[in-house]
Amino acid sequence: MSKISIRRLVLDTLKPREAPLIELSKALCEVAGIEEVDTVVIEVDARTETVKITIRGPDINYDEAAKIINDHGAVIRSVDEVNVYKLTKSK
């Protein structure tokens, strides 16, 4: 029996300028299975910022991460990179 887990995600996101980047990063890092979050502002507009978010951890829950991002007023424009691995368990 095996389980497929996400170990690394790179997300292209768009967030309102007034939404604090540090708060979003900390909220993502509090999610179970996430150990590290890197956020880089790529582009700044009058009302929005394009942000690249790199998430690392042993078992990232994409749905939970997406919910946190949405709760902070941001949207995921694309998943630019993903790293998954298979953990094989013996019976």
C-alpha positions as CSV (number, residue, x, y, z in Angstrom):
1,M,0.0,0.0,0.0
2,S,1.3,3.5,-0.8
3,K,0.4,7.1,-0.2
4,I,1.2,10.0,-2.6
5,S,2.1,13.2,-0.8
6,I,2.9,16.7,-2.0
7,R,6.3,17.9,-0.8
8,R,6.6,21.2,-2.6
9,L,4.3,23.6,-4.4
10,V,5.0,26.9,-6.3
11,L,1.9,29.0,-6.7
12,D,1.4,32.1,-8.8
13,T,-1.1,34.2,-6.8
14,L,-2.7,37.6,-7.0
15,K,-3.5,39.4,-3.8
16,P,-4.8,42.9,-2.8
17,R,-2.0,45.3,-1.9
18,E,-3.6,46.0,1.5
19,A,-3.5,42.3,2.5
20,P,-0.4,41.8,4.7
21,L,2.1,39.4,3.1
22,I,3.5,38.3,6.4
23,E,0.1,37.4,7.8
24,L,-0.6,35.2,4.8
25,S,2.7,33.5,5.0
26,K,2.3,32.8,8.7
27,A,-1.2,31.4,8.2
28,L,0.0,29.0,5.5
29,C,2.9,27.8,7.8
30,E,0.3,27.0,10.5
31,V,-1.3,24.3,8.3
32,A,-0.5,20.7,9.2
33,G,2.0,19.2,6.8
34,I,3.5,22.6,5.9
35,E,6.9,23.4,7.4
36,E,8.2,26.3,5.3
37,V,6.7,29.1,3.2
38,D,8.6,31.5,0.9
39,T,6.7,34.5,-0.6
40,V,8.2,36.8,-3.2
41,V,6.4,39.8,-4.7
42,I,6.9,39.6,-8.5
43,E,4.8,42.6,-9.7
44,V,3.0,45.5,-8.1
45,D,-0.1,47.2,-9.5
46,A,-2.2,50.1,-8.2
47,R,-4.5,47.7,-6.3
48,T,-2.8,44.2,-6.5
49,E,0.4,42.3,-6.1
50,T,1.5,39.2,-8.0
51,V,3.1,36.9,-5.5
52,K,5.0,33.7,-6.0
53,I,4.4,31.4,-3.0
54,T,6.7,28.4,-2.5
55,I,5.4,25.9,0.1
56,R,7.4,23.0,1.5
57,G,6.5,20.2,3.9
58,P,6.2,16.4,4.2
59,D,2.5,16.2,3.4
60,I,1.0,19.5,2.0
61,N,-2.8,19.7,1.9
62,Y,-3.4,21.7,-1.3
63,D,-7.1,22.3,-0.5
64,E,-6.3,23.7,3.0
65,A,-3.5,25.9,1.6
66,A,-5.9,27.2,-1.1
67,K,-8.5,28.0,1.5
68,I,-6.0,30.0,3.6
69,I,-5.0,31.9,0.5
70,N,-8.6,32.7,-0.4
71,D,-9.4,33.6,3.2
72,H,-6.7,36.3,2.9
73,G,-8.3,37.8,-0.2
74,A,-5.8,36.3,-2.7
75,V,-6.5,33.9,-5.6
76,I,-4.3,31.2,-7.1
77,R,-3.7,32.0,-10.8
78,S,-1.7,28.9,-11.5
79,V,0.3,26.0,-9.9
80,D,3.7,26.6,-11.5
81,E,5.6,23.7,-9.9
82,V,4.7,20.6,-7.9
83,N,6.8,17.9,-6.3
84,V,5.1,14.7,-5.1
85,Y,6.5,11.5,-3.7
86,K,5.2,8.0,-2.9
87,L,5.5,6.6,0.6
88,T,5.2,2.8,0.4
89,K,3.9,1.1,3.5
90,S,4.3,-2.6,4.2
91,K,1.2,-4.5,5.1
